[in-house]
């Protein structure tokens, strides 16, 4: 899988928490130069709850499950993510512990944008970096709203 397939997966994902930066084809090519491709096997842990990591991930292929440790049984799974989703967006904004585990449910291809590479992108092509931050912030806000709604007891 090359980066063009990743871009296609992002652009065609139909989800409420979709990552939609306003980038043209050339800007997508620039962004993809800052990403590192990784393959996961089913069962591999991409993100471990409690770890400190400032990496934003883009899921190009496969499915991931997001879950928390130490919660009540049955309430630990937060989400299942499909190709085109982003993962770990809070790490782009703040240095804190990861809030959940992310595990490959199927073989996956993920693309990593590590903080030093993002900072390099911001210095060299700020308009692309601003769009990444805007779109990742939108995803994070949508996920926060969805989590809040899940926690409010029904009347």
C-alpha positions as CSV (number, residue, x, y, z in Angstrom):
1,X,0.0,0.0,0.0
2,X,1.4,3.4,-0.9
3,X,0.4,6.8,0.4
4,X,-2.1,7.4,-2.4
5,X,-4.2,4.5,-1.1
6,X,-4.0,6.1,2.4
7,X,-5.3,9.4,1.0
8,X,-8.1,7.6,-0.8
9,X,-9.1,5.7,2.4
10,X,-9.1,9.0,4.3
11,X,-11.1,10.8,1.7
12,X,-13.7,8.1,1.3
13,X,-14.3,7.1,5.0
14,X,-17.9,7.6,6.0
15,X,-17.8,8.2,9.8
16,X,-18.8,10.9,12.3
17,X,-15.3,11.4,13.5
18,X,-13.7,11.7,10.0
19,X,-10.4,13.5,9.4
20,X,-11.0,16.1,6.6
21,X,-8.1,18.4,6.1
22,X,-8.6,20.9,3.3
23,X,-5.6,19.8,1.2
24,X,-5.1,19.7,-2.5
25,X,-3.3,16.8,-4.2
26,X,0.1,18.5,-4.0
27,X,-0.4,19.2,-0.3
28,X,-1.4,15.6,0.3
29,X,1.9,14.5,-1.4
30,X,3.8,16.9,0.9
31,X,2.2,15.6,4.0
32,X,2.8,11.9,3.0
33,X,6.5,12.6,2.8
34,X,6.5,13.1,6.6
35,X,4.7,9.8,7.3
36,X,6.4,6.5,8.2
37,X,4.6,3.3,7.1
38,X,4.2,0.4,9.6
39,X,2.5,-3.0,9.3
40,X,0.7,-4.6,12.2
41,X,-0.4,-8.2,12.7
42,X,-3.8,-9.0,14.2
43,X,-3.4,-8.7,18.0
44,X,-0.5,-6.2,17.8
45,X,-0.8,-3.2,20.2
46,X,-0.3,0.1,18.4
47,X,-0.9,2.3,21.4
48,X,-0.6,1.3,25.1
49,X,-2.7,3.1,27.6
50,X,-0.5,5.1,30.0
51,X,2.4,5.4,27.6
52,X,3.7,8.9,26.7
53,X,3.9,9.2,22.9
54,X,3.3,12.2,20.7
55,X,2.6,10.2,17.5
56,X,-0.5,10.7,15.3
57,X,-1.4,7.6,13.3
58,X,-3.4,7.2,10.1
59,X,-5.0,3.9,9.4
60,X,-4.5,3.0,5.8
61,X,-5.7,-0.6,5.8
62,X,-7.4,-3.0,8.3
63,X,-9.4,-2.5,11.6
64,X,-8.3,-1.4,15.0
65,X,-10.1,-1.6,18.3
66,X,-9.8,1.1,21.0
67,X,-10.3,0.0,24.6
68,X,-9.4,1.0,28.1
69,X,-7.9,-1.2,30.8
70,X,-9.1,-1.5,34.3
71,X,-12.8,-0.6,33.5
72,X,-15.9,-2.7,34.1
73,X,-16.3,-5.7,31.8
74,X,-18.2,-4.9,28.7
75,X,-17.6,-1.2,29.0
76,X,-14.0,-1.3,28.0
77,X,-14.3,-1.1,24.2
78,X,-14.6,2.5,23.0
79,X,-14.5,2.1,19.3
80,X,-13.7,0.1,16.2
81,X,-11.8,2.1,13.6
82,X,-11.7,1.4,9.9
83,X,-9.3,2.4,7.1
84,X,-9.1,6.2,6.8
85,X,-9.4,6.9,10.5
86,X,-6.8,8.7,12.6
87,X,-5.6,7.5,15.9
88,X,-3.8,9.2,18.8
89,X,-4.7,12.8,17.9
90,X,-4.6,14.0,21.5
91,X,-0.8,13.4,21.3
92,X,-0.5,16.1,18.7
93,X,-1.8,18.7,21.2
94,X,-0.4,17.7,24.6
95,X,2.2,15.6,26.2
96,X,0.3,13.3,28.5
97,X,-0.4,9.6,29.0
98,X,-2.3,7.8,26.3
99,X,-5.9,7.4,27.4
100,X,-6.6,4.0,25.8
101,X,-5.1,1.0,24.2
102,X,-5.3,0.5,20.4
103,X,-5.0,-3.0,19.1
104,X,-5.1,-4.4,15.5
105,X,-8.2,-6.6,15.0
106,X,-6.9,-7.6,11.5
107,X,-3.6,-7.1,9.7
108,X,-3.2,-3.3,9.3
109,X,-1.1,-0.7,7.6
110,X,-0.7,2.5,9.6
111,X,1.2,5.6,8.8
112,X,2.9,7.5,11.7
113,X,3.4,11.2,12.0
114,X,5.8,11.6,14.9
115,X,6.0,15.0,16.7
116,X,9.6,15.9,15.4
117,X,8.4,15.2,11.8
118,X,5.3,17.3,12.4
119,X,7.4,20.1,13.8
120,X,9.5,19.9,10.7
121,X,6.4,20.0,8.5
122,X,5.2,23.1,10.5
123,X,8.4,24.9,9.9
124,X,8.7,24.1,6.2
125,X,5.0,24.0,5.0
126,X,2.9,25.7,7.8
127,X,-0.3,25.8,5.8
128,X,-0.3,22.0,5.6
129,X,0.5,21.7,9.3
130,X,-2.3,24.1,10.2
131,X,-4.8,21.9,8.2
132,X,-3.6,18.8,9.9
133,X,-4.1,20.4,13.3
134,X,-7.5,21.8,12.4
135,X,-8.7,18.5,11.1
136,X,-7.2,16.5,14.0
137,X,-8.8,18.9,16.5
138,X,-12.1,18.4,14.8
139,X,-11.8,14.7,15.1
140,X,-10.8,15.0,18.8
141,X,-13.7,17.3,19.5
142,X,-16.2,14.9,17.9
143,X,-14.8,12.0,19.8
144,X,-15.0,13.9,23.1
145,X,-18.7,14.8,22.4
146,X,-19.5,11.1,21.6
147,X,-17.7,10.0,24.8
148,X,-19.6,12.6,26.9
149,X,-22.9,11.4,25.4
150,X,-22.1,7.8,26.3
151,X,-21.4,8.8,29.9
152,X,-24.6,10.7,30.5
153,X,-27.2,8.4,32.1
154,X,-30.5,8.2,30.2
155,X,-33.5,9.5,32.0
